[in-house]
């Protein structure tokens, strides 16, 4: 029986607030580098691991509605992160509340007419354009035109700069780590 995915952070409003803060920071300073974005978020009290996850997941989430409209049918449902041993593990994007909160918000906004959206097309492109997915699609459209995207599949995002253990440790919330011998 598959285990239920419990999103992190558990508070939807917190996840959405932080995701929208990323959108705000990037639309105010489109040239902001990832490390500057992470520093701004940690300066506001976001943990360093969460700041890196927000920097990765928010642009990806904003790119998904655009990718669907362009004809990309295979969007990733997982992301990859290395263990300390170097082995890649895959985690569900549904377990990343920063991603799901930003995606839900983006889909709701994208369903509106462009004139009715609270985010301009330029601002949307600024944020979504930071994702590797949008970069790849833009390159495909340049090379093969819009028809080259029909039925395209996007590979999972691969997170570097963090390990699976660092992500897990950031989510312990004061609980002692489980002993290595405990399987449940």
Residue frames relative to the residue before (quaternion, step in Angstrom):
aa qw qx qy qz dx dy dz
X 1.0000 0.0000 0.0000 0.0000 0.00 0.00 0.00
X 0.4085 -0.7231 0.4943 0.2567 3.63 -0.72 1.00
X 0.4694 -0.6681 0.5028 0.2838 3.52 -1.12 0.74
X 0.5109 -0.6277 0.4887 0.3257 3.55 -1.11 0.69
X 0.3879 -0.7016 0.5488 0.2368 3.54 -1.06 0.78
X 0.1403 -0.7732 0.6154 0.0611 3.57 -0.72 1.10
X 0.3556 -0.7745 0.4755 0.2183 3.58 -0.43 1.17
X 0.1978 -0.7472 0.6232 0.1195 3.53 -1.25 0.60
X 0.5256 -0.2706 -0.7956 0.1328 1.62 -1.66 1.87
X 0.6053 -0.6065 0.3713 0.3575 3.59 -1.11 0.58
X 0.6593 0.5002 -0.3055 0.4710 3.61 1.15 -0.50
X 0.3754 -0.7579 0.4913 0.2080 3.58 -0.43 1.24
X 0.6593 0.5204 -0.3261 0.4337 3.58 0.87 -0.87
X 0.6304 0.5187 -0.3292 0.4745 3.59 1.02 -0.76
X 0.6592 0.5055 -0.3103 0.4623 3.58 0.89 -0.91
X 0.6803 0.4821 -0.2944 0.4670 3.59 0.89 -0.89
X 0.6317 0.5351 -0.3322 0.4519 3.59 0.97 -0.82
X 0.6824 0.4744 -0.2877 0.4759 3.57 0.90 -0.89
X 0.6358 0.5211 -0.3325 0.4622 3.60 0.99 -0.77
X 0.6752 0.4805 -0.2943 0.4760 3.58 0.96 -0.85
X 0.5906 0.5525 -0.3680 0.4587 3.57 1.14 -0.52
X 0.6096 0.5326 -0.3425 0.4769 3.58 1.06 -0.73
X 0.6421 0.5152 -0.3177 0.4706 3.59 0.93 -0.92
X 0.6609 0.5150 -0.3027 0.4543 3.58 0.91 -0.91
X 0.6739 0.4974 -0.3008 0.4560 3.59 0.84 -0.94
X 0.7024 0.4730 -0.2732 0.4563 3.57 0.90 -0.89
X 0.6655 0.4826 -0.3218 0.4698 3.59 1.02 -0.63
X 0.6329 0.5113 -0.3341 0.4757 3.58 1.17 -0.48
X 0.7926 0.0958 -0.0261 0.6017 3.57 1.09 -0.80
X 0.1758 -0.8381 0.5079 0.0935 3.60 0.27 1.22
X 0.6740 0.5032 -0.2972 0.4518 3.60 1.11 -0.57
X 0.3964 0.7443 -0.4621 0.2744 3.60 1.30 -0.07
X 0.3684 -0.7184 0.5509 0.2113 3.57 -0.90 0.98
X 0.6729 -0.5020 0.3580 0.4087 3.56 -1.24 0.42
X 0.6758 0.4922 -0.3126 0.4509 3.60 0.86 -0.88
X 0.6299 0.5145 -0.3352 0.4755 3.61 1.09 -0.60
X 0.6274 0.5250 -0.3245 0.4748 3.57 1.05 -0.78
X 0.6613 0.5008 -0.3006 0.4707 3.57 0.92 -0.91
X 0.6454 0.5129 -0.3180 0.4682 3.60 1.00 -0.79
X 0.6411 0.5149 -0.3275 0.4655 3.59 0.99 -0.78
X 0.6698 0.4946 -0.3004 0.4654 3.58 0.94 -0.85
X 0.6708 0.4741 -0.3127 0.4770 3.61 0.89 -0.85
X 0.6069 0.5530 -0.3452 0.4547 3.60 1.13 -0.59
X 0.6912 0.4364 -0.2589 0.5146 3.57 1.25 -0.45
X 0.6756 -0.5375 0.2834 0.4175 3.58 1.25 0.29
X 0.4884 0.6241 -0.4555 0.4055 3.59 1.23 0.15
X 0.5057 -0.6534 0.4698 0.3110 3.59 -0.94 0.85
X 0.6248 -0.5828 0.3608 0.3739 3.61 -1.09 0.61
X 0.6381 0.5065 -0.3381 0.4711 3.61 1.01 -0.69
X 0.6572 0.4986 -0.3088 0.4733 3.59 0.93 -0.88
X 0.6184 0.5453 -0.3467 0.4472 3.60 1.01 -0.74
X 0.6645 0.4861 -0.3066 0.4777 3.60 0.97 -0.80
X 0.6521 0.5075 -0.3192 0.4641 3.58 1.00 -0.79
X 0.6337 0.5190 -0.3271 0.4712 3.60 0.99 -0.78
X 0.6409 0.5372 -0.3179 0.4468 3.58 0.97 -0.88
X 0.7001 0.4420 -0.2612 0.4963 3.59 1.05 -0.71
X 0.7762 0.4401 -0.2192 0.3946 3.57 0.62 -1.15
X 0.6301 0.5545 -0.3630 0.4047 3.64 0.94 -0.70
X 0.6743 0.4616 -0.3273 0.4745 3.67 0.79 -0.77
X 0.6224 0.5303 -0.3467 0.4597 3.60 1.01 -0.73
X 0.6585 0.5190 -0.3106 0.4477 3.58 0.89 -0.94
X 0.6838 0.4693 -0.2952 0.4743 3.60 0.94 -0.80
X 0.6349 0.5310 -0.3426 0.4445 3.59 1.13 -0.47
X 0.5790 0.6412 -0.3815 0.3287 3.63 1.00 -0.70
X 0.6741 0.4669 -0.3408 0.4599 3.70 0.76 -0.77
X 0.6368 0.5185 -0.3277 0.4672 3.59 1.04 -0.72
X 0.6546 0.5214 -0.3114 0.4503 3.57 0.94 -0.89
X 0.6329 0.5256 -0.3311 0.4621 3.59 1.00 -0.82
X 0.6699 0.5002 -0.3029 0.4575 3.57 0.91 -0.91
X 0.6725 0.4961 -0.2912 0.4655 3.59 1.11 -0.64
X 0.6261 -0.5825 0.3212 0.4069 3.59 1.29 -0.11
X 0.4475 0.6536 -0.4843 0.3715 3.58 1.23 0.14
X 0.1778 -0.8302 0.5239 0.0692 3.57 -0.62 1.10
X 0.7441 0.3800 -0.2175 0.5046 3.58 1.07 -0.57
X 0.0473 0.7989 -0.5949 0.0746 3.56 -0.01 1.29
X 0.5592 -0.6431 0.4156 0.3178 3.55 -0.98 0.87
X 0.2135 -0.7581 0.6018 0.1324 3.55 -1.12 0.70
X 0.7229 0.3195 -0.2134 0.5743 3.58 1.32 0.02
X 0.1806 -0.7307 0.6334 0.1796 3.53 -1.37 0.11
X 0.3763 -0.7318 0.5278 0.2104 3.53 -1.17 0.58
X 0.0296 0.7579 -0.6510 0.0307 3.52 -1.16 0.73
X 0.4353 -0.7044 0.4949 0.2636 3.58 -1.02 0.75
X 0.4051 -0.6290 0.5996 0.2840 3.49 -1.31 0.51
X 0.6761 -0.4611 0.3568 0.4505 3.58 -1.22 0.15
X 0.6268 0.5524 -0.3271 0.4417 3.56 1.13 -0.64
X 0.5537 -0.6162 0.3865 0.4053 3.59 1.25 -0.32
X 0.5459 0.6142 -0.3945 0.4113 3.58 1.27 -0.24
X 0.4079 -0.7012 0.5293 0.2484 3.57 -1.00 0.84
X 0.0636 -0.7447 0.6626 0.0493 3.54 -1.13 0.77
X 0.2906 -0.7560 0.5661 0.1537 3.54 -1.17 0.61
X 0.1224 -0.7868 0.6044 0.0236 3.52 -0.93 1.01
X 0.5242 -0.6508 0.4387 0.3304 3.60 -1.04 0.67
X 0.4723 -0.6533 0.5121 0.2966 3.56 -0.98 0.84
X 0.5779 0.5930 -0.3717 0.4199 3.59 1.16 -0.55
X 0.6557 0.5032 -0.3104 0.4696 3.60 1.20 -0.38
X 0.6361 0.4950 -0.3212 0.4972 3.57 1.31 -0.05
X 0.2960 -0.8075 0.4867 0.1531 3.53 -0.08 1.33
X 0.5691 0.5670 -0.3980 0.4429 3.61 1.09 -0.52
X 0.6664 0.4885 -0.2946 0.4801 3.57 0.98 -0.85
X 0.7178 0.4574 -0.2784 0.4449 3.61 0.70 -1.02
X 0.6349 0.5163 -0.3409 0.4628 3.62 1.01 -0.72
X 0.6717 0.4827 -0.2940 0.4789 3.58 0.94 -0.91
X 0.6494 0.5199 -0.3201 0.4533 3.60 0.98 -0.81
X 0.6500 0.5091 -0.3180 0.4660 3.60 0.90 -0.89
X 0.6499 0.5071 -0.3050 0.4770 3.56 0.97 -0.91
X 0.6787 0.5018 -0.2885 0.4520 3.59 0.87 -0.97
X 0.6560 0.5070 -0.3205 0.4580 3.61 0.93 -0.82
X 0.6387 0.5189 -0.3209 0.4689 3.57 1.03 -0.80
X 0.6766 0.4847 -0.2798 0.4785 3.56 0.97 -0.88
X 0.6695 0.5164 -0.2960 0.4443 3.56 0.96 -0.89
X 0.6043 0.5672 -0.3508 0.4360 3.59 1.17 -0.53
X 0.6178 0.5406 -0.3389 0.4596 3.60 1.22 -0.42
X 0.5919 -0.5194 0.4596 0.4107 3.53 -1.29 0.28
X 0.6260 -0.5726 0.3584 0.3897 3.63 -0.98 0.71
X 0.6550 0.5192 -0.3191 0.4468 3.61 1.01 -0.73
X 0.6999 0.4745 -0.2644 0.4638 3.60 1.17 -0.55
X 0.5356 0.6437 -0.3996 0.3728 3.59 1.25 -0.16
X 0.4615 -0.6763 0.5032 0.2764 3.56 -1.13 0.67
X 0.6979 0.3671 -0.2400 0.5662 3.57 1.31 -0.10
X 0.4167 -0.7150 0.4980 0.2592 3.58 -0.74 1.00
X 0.6451 -0.5092 0.3964 0.4093 3.55 -1.26 0.37
X 0.6405 0.5279 -0.3273 0.4517 3.59 0.98 -0.80
X 0.6646 0.4912 -0.3020 0.4752 3.57 0.95 -0.88
X 0.6233 0.5367 -0.3336 0.4606 3.58 1.01 -0.83
X 0.6820 0.4846 -0.2833 0.4689 3.57 0.89 -0.95
X 0.5934 0.5686 -0.3614 0.4404 3.59 1.09 -0.66
X 0.7174 0.4278 -0.2504 0.4895 3.58 0.87 -0.97
X 0.7134 0.4508 -0.2710 0.4631 3.60 0.69 -1.05
X 0.6268 0.5748 -0.3271 0.4119 3.57 1.10 -0.69
X 0.5820 0.5792 -0.3709 0.4339 3.58 1.26 -0.24
X 0.5942 0.5809 -0.3720 0.4137 3.60 1.19 -0.34
X 0.5591 -0.5989 0.4604 0.3417 3.54 -1.14 0.66
X 0.5928 0.5879 -0.3549 0.4208 3.57 1.13 -0.67
X 0.6906 0.4548 -0.2821 0.4865 3.59 0.87 -0.92
X 0.6105 0.5460 -0.3530 0.4523 3.57 1.02 -0.72
X 0.6560 0.5092 -0.3000 0.4694 3.57 0.95 -0.90
X 0.6715 0.4951 -0.2966 0.4647 3.57 0.90 -0.93
X 0.6336 0.5194 -0.3363 0.4644 3.59 0.96 -0.76
X 0.6472 0.5060 -0.3118 0.4773 3.59 1.01 -0.78
X 0.6423 0.5191 -0.3158 0.4671 3.59 1.01 -0.83
X 0.6650 0.4995 -0.3098 0.4607 3.58 0.94 -0.86
X 0.6346 0.5210 -0.3284 0.4670 3.57 1.04 -0.73
X 0.7215 0.4535 -0.2396 0.4651 3.57 0.96 -0.90
X 0.8429 0.1975 -0.0400 0.4988 3.57 0.83 -1.02
X 0.4936 -0.6537 0.4368 0.3718 3.60 1.23 -0.13
X 0.7315 -0.4529 0.2846 0.4229 3.59 -1.27 0.23
X 0.6336 0.5440 -0.3475 0.4265 3.61 1.03 -0.64
X 0.5707 0.6054 -0.3736 0.4102 3.59 1.20 -0.38
X 0.6601 0.5211 -0.3029 0.4483 3.57 1.25 -0.32
X 0.4952 0.6689 -0.4401 0.3371 3.60 1.17 -0.38
X 0.8425 0.1131 -0.1270 0.5112 3.53 -0.71 1.16
X 0.3823 0.7351 -0.4841 0.2813 3.58 1.24 0.17
X 0.2380 -0.7479 0.6077 0.1216 3.53 -1.22 0.62
X 0.2579 -0.7622 0.5791 0.1313 3.55 -0.97 0.93
X 0.3935 -0.7128 0.5254 0.2472 3.57 -0.86 0.91
X 0.6371 -0.5472 0.3697 0.3975 3.60 -1.17 0.44
X 0.5095 -0.6074 0.4941 0.3568 3.58 -1.10 0.58
X 0.2193 -0.7661 0.5944 0.1083 3.55 -1.02 0.84
X 0.2561 -0.7997 0.5333 0.1023 3.54 -0.49 1.25
X 0.0418 -0.7775 0.6274 0.0094 3.54 -0.83 1.00
X 0.6799 0.4843 -0.3509 0.4242 3.56 -1.20 0.42
X 0.7436 0.2129 -0.1566 0.6141 3.57 1.32 -0.19
X 0.2834 -0.7258 0.5884 0.2162 3.53 -1.23 0.37
X 0.6537 -0.4985 0.3919 0.4131 3.55 -1.27 0.34
X 0.6414 0.5286 -0.3256 0.4508 3.57 1.04 -0.73
X 0.6387 0.5166 -0.3313 0.4642 3.61 1.04 -0.73
X 0.6324 0.5145 -0.3305 0.4755 3.57 1.03 -0.76
X 0.6641 0.5010 -0.3042 0.4642 3.58 0.88 -0.93
X 0.6608 0.5101 -0.3135 0.4526 3.61 0.92 -0.86
X 0.6516 0.5197 -0.3269 0.4455 3.60 1.02 -0.71
X 0.7163 0.4476 -0.2351 0.4809 3.57 1.23 -0.41
X 0.3994 0.7459 -0.4581 0.2725 3.56 1.24 0.11
X 0.1233 -0.8428 0.5099 0.1202 3.60 1.17 -0.61
X 0.7789 -0.3866 0.1851 0.4579 3.54 0.76 1.07
X 0.5390 0.6082 -0.4165 0.4074 3.60 1.23 -0.03
X 0.4813 -0.6458 0.4876 0.3371 3.60 -0.97 0.72
X 0.5558 -0.6140 0.4278 0.3620 3.60 -1.03 0.67
X 0.5313 -0.6262 0.4744 0.3172 3.54 -1.14 0.70
X 0.5027 -0.6432 0.4690 0.3371 3.63 -0.88 0.81
X 0.6261 -0.5836 0.3739 0.3573 3.55 -1.11 0.72
X 0.6964 0.4889 -0.2754 0.4474 3.58 1.08 -0.68
X 0.6000 0.5664 -0.3719 0.4253 3.63 1.21 -0.22
X 0.2212 -0.8166 0.5261 0.0858 3.56 -0.61 1.17
X 0.7110 0.4315 -0.2570 0.4922 3.62 1.18 -0.22
